[in-house]
Structures are given as C-alpha cells and as structure tokens.
Amino acid sequence: MLVATGGVSYPTTGSTGDGYRLARQAGHTLVEPVPSLVSLVSHDPDCKKMMGLALKNVTLTLFEDGKDIFEEQGEMLFTHFGISG
C-alpha cells in the first residue's frame, strides 16, 4: 500500500506528518521516507518543444484564491512529457 499524505519537510504547507501516525495506528509498518522528485505532465505543445532545456534558480509559486501559499526555488527540466526538477 502506498499512502501519500505528505511528510514533515514543509509544515507551512500542511505537511504535519499525520499520515505516518495514522498509518502506524492502522497497524501498517513504514518504510523510511527519502526525498524525491515529482514530474508534472503537460499536454501543452510548447512545453514539448522545450524538451531538454534545463533552467537553474527557477522560482515556482503556487497560488490559491489569488494568494501565494507556497514558493520554492531550484532547477527545472523540460521533458518529453512535461516538467521535472
């Protein structure tokens, strides 16, 4: 079983670690979490045209109801299916 509830790395985004507690209470054993990358799939043809383009020091901001709720800086790579990094 895979439980994807977020970790504890960014508490300001709601990642409190509660998913770990709930899984343990349900009798599940846990595998030690490790950092990982998540890819974003895009069907925009312009995104595919940029395949192979790698950018550094990119700032990504997530907005909800017109307010920025999360911001992260890092690297971005355009792939044949979307964005990674």
N, CA, C and O atoms as a DFTB+ gen file, in Angstrom:
340 C
 N C O
     1  1       0.841      -1.153       0.000
     2  2       0.000       0.000       0.000
     3  2       0.897       1.228       0.000
     4  3       1.937       1.254       0.658
     5  1       0.492       2.216      -0.725
     6  2       1.184       3.500      -0.761
     7  2       0.265       4.547      -0.161
     8  3      -0.856       4.747      -0.630
     9  1       0.748       5.216       0.881
    10  2      -0.007       6.300       1.500
    11  2       0.745       7.584       1.200
    12  3       1.881       7.751       1.643
    13  1       0.134       8.492       0.455
    14  2       0.796       9.735       0.053
    15  2       0.092      10.908       0.718
    16  3      -0.812      11.510       0.137
    17  1       0.506      11.227       1.933
    18  2      -0.138      12.302       2.690
    19  2       0.784      13.477       2.941
    20  3       0.417      14.415       3.648
    21  1       1.967      13.437       2.376
    22  2       2.939      14.489       2.656
    23  2       3.770      14.112       3.864
    24  3       3.367      13.285       4.681
    25  1       4.919      14.721       3.964
    26  2       5.812      14.427       5.079
    27  2       5.809      15.546       6.087
    28  3       4.775      16.157       6.358
    29  1       6.974      15.812       6.638
    30  2       7.099      16.886       7.627
    31  2       8.080      17.954       7.163
    32  3       8.477      18.815       7.947
    33  1       8.473      17.904       5.891
    34  2       9.521      18.806       5.411
    35  2       9.068      20.249       5.263
    36  3       9.884      21.161       5.398
    37  1       7.795      20.481       4.989
    38  2       7.290      21.841       4.818
    39  2       6.015      22.034       5.639
    40  3       4.920      22.018       5.076
    41  1       6.131      22.214       6.946
    42  2       4.944      22.351       7.795
    43  2       4.019      23.489       7.377
    44  3       2.813      23.417       7.613
    45  1       4.560      24.535       6.762
    46  2       3.708      25.663       6.374
    47  2       2.743      25.302       5.249
    48  3       1.801      26.048       4.983
    49  1       2.966      24.161       4.581
    50  2       2.051      23.719       3.528
    51  2       1.045      22.705       4.044
    52  3       0.253      22.162       3.274
    53  1       1.075      22.450       5.342
    54  2       0.160      21.469       5.917
    55  2       0.770      20.098       6.082
    56  3       0.085      19.170       6.513
    57  1       2.043      19.944       5.750
    58  2       2.732      18.662       5.903
    59  2       3.128      18.482       7.367
    60  3       4.207      18.903       7.786
    61  1       2.254      17.861       8.128
    62  2       2.474      17.728       9.570
    63  2       3.000      16.363       9.975
    64  3       3.404      16.170      11.121
    65  1       3.001      15.413       9.048
    66  2       3.418      14.057       9.393
    67  2       2.279      13.206       9.925
    68  3       2.505      12.067      10.333
    69  1       1.057      13.729       9.930
    70  2      -0.089      12.980      10.449
    71  2      -0.316      11.666       9.707
    72  3      -0.804      10.699      10.292
    73  1       0.030      11.627       8.437
    74  2      -0.157      10.394       7.667
    75  2       0.645       9.243       8.237
    76  3       0.177       8.105       8.243
    77  1       1.861       9.526       8.721
    78  2       2.684       8.486       9.346
    79  2       1.996       7.958      10.601
    80  3       1.927       6.747      10.817
    81  1       1.495       8.859      11.417
    82  2       0.823       8.477      12.660
    83  2      -0.418       7.633      12.364
    84  3      -0.646       6.610      13.010
    85  1      -1.219       8.065      11.389
    86  2      -2.430       7.327      11.040
    87  2      -2.111       5.929      10.511
    88  3      -2.793       4.964      10.856
    89  1      -1.080       5.819       9.679
    90  2      -0.697       4.511       9.139
    91  2      -0.238       3.579      10.256
    92  3      -0.600       2.403      10.273
    93  1       0.551       4.094      11.180
    94  2       1.003       3.270      12.311
    95  2      -0.189       2.822      13.159
    96  3      -0.269       1.663      13.565
    97  1      -1.108       3.742      13.421
    98  2      -2.288       3.400      14.222
    99  2      -3.141       2.329      13.541
   100  3      -3.823       1.555      14.212
   101  1      -3.099       2.289      12.222
   102  2      -3.852       1.282      11.473
   103  2      -3.098      -0.041      11.389
   104  3      -3.582      -0.996      10.782
   105  1      -1.906      -0.098      12.001
   106  2      -1.146      -1.340      12.035
   107  2      -0.166      -1.531      10.901
   108  3       0.394      -2.617      10.757
   109  1       0.057      -0.521      10.100
   110  2       0.989      -0.639       8.980
   111  2       2.420      -0.366       9.438
   112  3       2.651       0.414      10.362
   113  1       3.369      -1.017       8.783
   114  2       4.772      -0.681       9.005
   115  2       5.159       0.346       7.953
   116  3       4.584       0.375       6.865
   117  1       6.124       1.180       8.276
   118  2       6.518       2.259       7.375
   119  2       7.933       2.059       6.878
   120  3       8.798       1.568       7.603
   121  1       8.159       2.441       5.643
   122  2       9.494       2.475       5.055
   123  2      10.027       3.880       5.272
   124  3       9.303       4.856       5.073
   125  1      11.277       3.993       5.675
   126  2      11.880       5.304       5.918
   127  2      11.741       6.175       4.665
   128  3      12.195       5.777       3.592
   129  1      11.125       7.347       4.779
   130  2      10.947       8.208       3.600
   131  2      12.270       8.807       3.129
   132  3      13.182       9.051       3.918
   133  1      12.343       9.032       1.829
   134  2      13.520       9.662       1.226
   135  2      13.051      10.785       0.307
   136  3      11.954      10.704      -0.246
   137  1      13.858      11.829       0.133
   138  2      13.477      12.907      -0.792
   139  2      13.343      12.366      -2.215
   140  3      14.066      11.452      -2.612
   141  1      12.426      12.932      -2.965
   142  2      12.250      12.507      -4.349
   143  2      11.751      13.667      -5.193
   144  3      11.298      14.688      -4.675
   145  1      11.843      13.489      -6.487
   146  2      11.353      14.489      -7.435
   147  2       9.982      14.075      -7.935
   148  3       9.663      12.888      -7.997
   149  1       9.195      15.036      -8.281
   150  2       7.877      14.776      -8.847
   151  2       7.816      15.451     -10.210
   152  3       8.167      16.622     -10.352
   153  1       7.374      14.713     -11.194
   154  2       7.230      15.271     -12.539
   155  2       5.818      15.794     -12.735
   156  3       4.857      15.245     -12.195
   157  1       5.704      16.852     -13.507
   158  2       4.407      17.414     -13.861
   159  2       4.153      17.147     -15.337
   160  3       4.969      17.506     -16.186
   161  1       3.027      16.519     -15.643
   162  2       2.676      16.199     -17.024
   163  2       1.963      17.392     -17.640
   164  3       1.078      17.990     -17.027
   165  1       2.366      17.734     -18.877
   166  2       1.731      18.832     -19.598
   167  2       1.414      18.380     -21.017
   168  3       2.221      17.717     -21.667
   169  1       0.241      18.745     -21.479
   170  2      -0.145      18.442     -22.862
   171  2       0.025      19.667     -23.763
   172  3      -0.395      19.658     -24.920
   173  1       0.632      20.701     -23.233
   174  2       0.887      21.926     -23.991
   175  2       1.994      21.645     -25.008
   176  3       3.094      21.260     -24.610
   177  1       1.741      21.825     -26.304
   178  2       2.765      21.541     -27.312
   179  2       4.021      22.395     -27.146
   180  3       5.111      21.952     -27.505
   181  1       3.891      23.598     -26.614
   182  2       5.073      24.438     -26.408
   183  2       6.004      23.841     -25.361
   184  3       7.220      24.010     -25.446
   185  1       5.454      23.158     -24.393
   186  2       6.267      22.520     -23.363
   187  2       7.141      21.432     -23.998
   188  3       8.324      21.319     -23.679
   189  1       6.560      20.642     -24.889
   190  2       7.311      19.577     -25.553
   191  2       8.413      20.150     -26.443
   192  3       9.473      19.540     -26.581
   193  1       8.176      21.310     -27.045
   194  2       9.183      21.946     -27.898
   195  2      10.431      22.322     -27.105
   196  3      11.516      22.433     -27.675
   197  1      10.284      22.519     -25.800
   198  2      11.416      22.916     -24.956
   199  2      12.120      21.724     -24.321
   200  3      12.967      21.897     -23.445
   201  1      11.771      20.503     -24.761
   202  2      12.372      19.294     -24.221
   203  2      13.897      19.407     -24.199
   204  3      14.515      19.767     -25.201
   205  1      14.489      19.099     -23.063
   206  2      15.937      19.156     -22.906
   207  2      16.442      20.459     -22.321
   208  3      17.597      20.537     -21.902
   209  1      15.609      21.477     -22.283
   210  2      16.008      22.762     -21.717
   211  2      16.060      22.654     -20.197
   212  3      15.069      22.303     -19.557
   213  1      17.216      22.956     -19.629
   214  2      17.398      22.919     -18.177
   215  2      17.603      24.344     -17.671
   216  3      18.415      25.092     -18.217
   217  1      16.879      24.708     -16.648
   218  2      16.965      26.048     -16.067
   219  2      17.413      25.951     -14.615
   220  3      17.024      25.027     -13.901
   221  1      18.227      26.901     -14.182
   222  2      18.682      26.956     -12.789
   223  2      18.076      28.174     -12.113
   224  3      17.698      29.147     -12.765
   225  1      17.993      28.098     -10.794
   226  2      17.485      29.215      -9.986
   227  2      16.088      29.661     -10.413
   228  3      15.804      30.856     -10.497
   229  1      15.224      28.688     -10.680
   230  2      13.838      28.957     -11.039
   231  2      13.022      29.067      -9.757
   232  3      13.203      28.274      -8.832
   233  1      12.133      30.038      -9.700
   234  2      11.234      30.157      -8.560
   235  2       9.834      29.745      -8.995
   236  3       9.280      30.300      -9.944
   237  1       9.269      28.773      -8.296
   238  2       7.917      28.306      -8.546
   239  2       7.043      28.809      -7.404
   240  3       7.375      28.626      -6.233
   241  1       5.932      29.438      -7.745
   242  2       4.997      29.931      -6.739
   243  2       3.638      29.299      -6.988
   244  3       3.140      29.304      -8.114
   245  1       3.039      28.753      -5.935
   246  2       1.721      28.139      -6.010
   247  2       0.704      29.111      -5.432
   248  3       0.849      29.590      -4.308
   249  1      -0.328      29.393      -6.220
   250  2      -1.369      30.330      -5.802
   251  2      -2.671      29.587      -5.541
   252  3      -3.001      28.628      -6.238
   253  1      -3.400      30.035      -4.541
   254  2      -4.734      29.524      -4.259
   255  2      -5.617      30.713      -3.922
   256  3      -5.320      31.476      -3.003
   257  1      -6.694      30.867      -4.663
   258  2      -7.600      32.003      -4.472
   259  2      -6.864      33.338      -4.541
   260  3      -7.161      34.259      -3.781
   261  1      -5.900      33.435      -5.457
   262  2      -5.178      34.685      -5.659
   263  2      -4.084      34.966      -4.650
   264  3      -3.415      35.995      -4.738
   265  1      -3.886      34.064      -3.686
   266  2      -2.841      34.262      -2.678
   267  2      -1.741      33.234      -2.877
   268  3      -2.018      32.063      -3.138
   269  1      -0.486      33.673      -2.753
   270  2       0.600      32.710      -2.860
   271  2       0.691      31.930      -1.544
   272  3       0.805      32.506      -0.462
   273  1       0.634      30.578      -1.678
   274  2       0.629      29.728      -0.494
   275  2       1.895      28.890      -0.369
   276  3       2.128      28.259       0.662
   277  1       2.716      28.883      -1.422
   278  2       3.949      28.102      -1.383
   279  2       4.906      28.662      -2.420
   280  3       4.496      29.072      -3.505
   281  1       6.185      28.674      -2.073
   282  2       7.210      29.113      -3.022
   283  2       8.462      28.285      -2.801
   284  3       8.858      28.045      -1.660
   285  1       9.081      27.851      -3.880
   286  2      10.295      27.040      -3.821
   287  2      11.212      27.457      -4.961
   288  3      10.749      27.811      -6.045
   289  1      12.503      27.413      -4.708
   290  2      13.481      27.758      -5.735
   291  2      14.358      26.547      -5.994
   292  3      14.735      25.835      -5.064
   293  1      14.683      26.313      -7.265
   294  2      15.522      25.177      -7.617
   295  2      15.730      25.099      -9.114
   296  3      15.693      26.109      -9.817
   297  1      15.951      23.880      -9.593
   298  2      16.194      23.650     -11.013
   299  2      14.942      23.081     -11.675
   300  3      14.125      22.428     -11.026
   301  1      14.806      23.337     -12.975
   302  2      13.659      22.847     -13.742
   303  2      14.167      22.272     -15.057
   304  3      15.043      22.849     -15.702
   305  1      13.611      21.134     -15.445
   306  2      13.970      20.484     -16.698
   307  2      12.703      20.206     -17.490
   308  3      11.768      19.587     -16.982
   309  1      12.674      20.664     -18.735
   310  2      11.560      20.345     -19.625
   311  2      11.837      18.981     -20.250
   312  3      12.936      18.734     -20.749
   313  1      10.845      18.100     -20.224
   314  2      10.990      16.743     -20.744
   315  2       9.978      16.505     -21.864
   316  3       9.208      17.400     -22.213
   317  1       9.984      15.298     -22.422
   318  2       9.041      14.958     -23.493
   319  2       7.604      14.877     -22.990
   320  3       6.675      14.877     -23.797
   321  1       7.400      14.808     -21.679
   322  2       6.045      14.702     -21.138
   323  2       5.632      15.900     -20.301
   324  3       4.466      16.010     -19.921
   325  1       6.573      16.809     -20.002
   326  2       6.223      17.962     -19.172
   327  2       7.429      18.588     -18.507
   328  3       8.396      18.972     -19.165
   329  1       7.353      18.685     -17.172
   330  2       8.384      19.376     -16.401
   331  2       8.858      18.475     -15.275
   332  3       8.063      17.773     -14.651
   333  1      10.157      18.500     -15.021
   334  2      10.741      17.757     -13.914
   335  2      11.716      18.675     -13.198
   336  3      12.091      19.727     -13.717
   337  1      12.116      18.277     -12.025
   338  2      13.119      19.080     -11.321
   339  2      12.793      19.280      -9.874
   340  3      13.547      19.937      -9.156
